Amino acid sequence: MAVATPVEMKLLDAACHDESISIAWRMPQYFVLAGGEVLCYITQLEFFYKEAREKMKSMCTSFALLTVALGSYMSSHIYAAVDALTATGGRPSWISNNLNED
């Protein structure tokens, strides 16, 4: 959130002044997110390989990856629901394809 806040402030400021900015402004957010995910996955795998019984290691790893997949599906359904529920009365939804649209 600390990395995303200044970037989002810059994006909103640019949208208010009808300016376009490069997608490269979002790169620091993705680097921090990717680094955090890598550290979490490594810790999970190490825990499963050290603590799980021999026959349970691959199943524990597959359950961990299954939770990631289910989380991705759930977030896409939430995204679609918010998009559908907020586009009422001829107004655009909260989730717009173009940030500069009102």
N, C-alpha and C positions, 0 to 999 in steps of 0.2 A: 504494500500500500504506500510505503514511503517513496518508492520509485515511481509508482503510477500517478501519484497526486500532482507533481509538477508537470508531468507530461499531459495529463488530462486538462490541467489549467491552461497550458499552452494551446492545446487543441480547441478548447472552448473560446479562448481569446481570439484565435485565428478565425474561427467560425463567425464570431460577432463582427469582425472587420472584413468579412468576405475574402479572406486569404486562404490559400491552400498551402499545406505544409507536407513535407516528405513523410513517407511511411517509416523512414529510418528513426523517427522520434519514438516509435514504439519498441525498438530493438532492446533497449535496456530492460524493459519490463519482461520481455521474453527470455533474456539471458538469466535474470534472477529467478524466474519461474522454472526454467529448465534446470538450473543448478540445484534448486530446492528439491525438485522431483528426483534428480539423480541421487542426491544424498539420501532421500527417503527410500528409494528402491534398493540401494546398496545395503542399507541398514536392515530392511526387511529380509532380503535374501540371506544376509549373514545370520540373522536371528533364526530363520527357518532351517538353515543348514547346520547350525550348532545345536539347536534346542529340540527340533522335531525328531521323531523316531525315523529310522531308515526308510520305512515304507510310506511315511507321510510327507517326506520332503517335497516331492514333486506336486502332491495334491495341495499342500499349503501354498506353494508358489503359484499354482494355477488359481486358487481362490483369491490370492492377493491381486492378480491380474484381472480376474473376473470382476472384482469390486471396482477397479478402474474403468473397465468397459461399461459396467452398469451405471456408474456415475456419469460417464460421457453421454449415454443414452438418456438418462434422466435430465441432464442439463439441456440437451437439445429439445426435449419435450417441454420443459419449462420455458425455454426461449420461444418455441412455437406458440405456447399458450399465452404468454405475455403479448406477443405480436398480434395474435388474433383478438384477444380481449380488449386491447387498448385502441384498436383501429375501429372506432365506432363513430357514427354520425358523419361519415365522409371525411373525418380527420385522419391524418396519418398516425401510425402506431408509434409507441415510444422507441421502438427499435427501427431506425430508419436506414435506408441504404445510403443516404447522403446526409451528413451531419449538418450541412448548411441549409437544409430544408426546414421550414417552420412547421 
